[in-house]
């Protein structure tokens, strides 16, 4: 039988069936790992927010669900809706660093710019997969409403035709 986390043992049948007991044990292990990781992520988030203190650089806004009850809801959603991307993220140093970095941006003068910078510094496939699930697909992480900081340009402000071949070749 083949364990999800282990290797196949040759039982002579030529079958790679999954043993129900092994599957349940593997599922329980994954569940425990996920809960441990979720607790660690929650602790990190709350630690960064507590270190700054009231009025500090990363004071938490309850509306963004980064208080204890909001964090619990986010983590619960991540465990239920995005368990695989979440597990990959917390075990990937760049992805975990990105989550921590983004949490330090709360209430920064240029919060959106700060979050973009975090994404630029810590981007990889795992970050992209996690963000797609947690933010876009399952909406586990609440989003701020658009405040108009980056308005769409009007038609007369947009170049109607742009030849990208201008960027080819040497520039020096």
N, C-alpha and C positions, 0 to 999 in steps of 0.2 A: 504494500500500500504506500501511497505517496502522502507525506505530510506537507501541509502548506509551507511550513518553515523548514522542514527537513528534506531528506533525499528519498528517492524511491528504493524500496527494499524488494528484491526479486522474490516473489512468492511462487514463481513457476507458471503463473497463469498468463503472463504476458500482458496483464492489465495494469493500468495506472490508476485504479480506482482510489478514491479518498476514503479512508477508514473514518467512520462517523465519530468515534472516540477521539481520534487524533485531531479531526477537524474541530470538534468542540473545544479541545484543549488549546489548539492554536488560536481559536476565536477568543477564548478567555484570556490568553496571554496578550493578544492584540488589544483587547479591551482594557486590560490593566495598564499596558504601556501607554495607551491613549489617555487614560485618566491621569496617570502620573505626569505625562507630558503636559496635559491641560492644566494641572495644578501648578506645575513649574512655570508655564507661560503666564498664568494668572498671577502667580507670585511676583514674577518679573515685572509685569505690567503695573501691579499695585505698588511695588517697590519703587519704580521709577517715578510714579506719580506722588508717592509719599515723600521721597527724598527732596523734591522741589518745594513741598510745603505750600501753605496757602499763599497765593499771590506769586508763587515761584514760576519758573519758566515752563513748567508742564502741569499746571493746575488742571485737574480733570473737570470736564463739564458733564454732569449726569445725563444731559440730553444726548451725548454721544455714546452713552451706555458703557463708559469705562469705569464706573463706580463698581463696587463689589457685586451688586445684584445684576447690573448690566453686563459685567464681565462674565458672570455665571451664565447668563442667557446666551451670550456670544459663544462661549466655550461649549455649552450644550448643543447649540446649533452646529458648531464645527464638528463635534463628535458624531452627531447624527447625520448631518448632510454632507460633510466634507472630510470624513474620517481618513481616507487615504492621502489626499493632499495635505491635510493637517499633520498627519504623522510624518510625512516626508519633510514638511517644513520645519518642524521642531527638531528633526534629526539632521537638518542641513544647516551648517554654520552660517551661510550667507542669508538664508531665508529667516532664520531665527534672529540674526542681527538686523535684518530689515524690519521685522515686527517690533523689535526693541527701539530701533531708530525712529520709526513712525510714531511710537508712543511718546517720544521725547518732543515731538512737534506740537503737541496739544497746546493751544493758545499762544503759539509763537507769533511774532509780528507778521511773518509771512508763512502761515501754517501750510498752505497748499504748496508753496515753493519748497519748504522744508521736506514735506512728504515726497515731492518729486525728486529732490536731491537724494533722499534715502533710497528711493527706487533706482536711481541712476547708479549709486554706489554699490548696492547689494543685489542687482538684478541677475537672475539666472532662470533656467527653465522651471525649477522648483518654485521659485517666487511667483512666476507667471501662472503656473498651475494652481497654486494656493490662492492667489488673488482672484483668479477667474472664478473659482468655486465660491470662496468666502464673500467676495464683494459683488461680483456680477451675476453668477448663476443662482446662488442660494440666498443672497442678501443677508448673510449672517452678521456682517459688520454694517452698522447704520452709517448712512452718509449725511454729511451736512447738506443743507439746501443750497442751491446755487445763489450766491450773493451778488452776482453780476461782475465779479472781479475780472473775469475773462470773457467779455461779451463776444458774440459772433459778429464778425465784420459784415457790413452791408455790402451789397453787390458792387457798388462803385468803389469800395475799398479793396476789392479782391482783383488780382491780375487775371484777366480773362483767358490769356494764353501764355504759357511759360514753357520755353524750350529747355528741357533738362540737359540737353547736349552742351549747353553753355558750361556745365560743371565738369565736363570731360577734359582730360589733358592736364598739363602742368599749370600751376597757378603762381609760380615764382620765377 
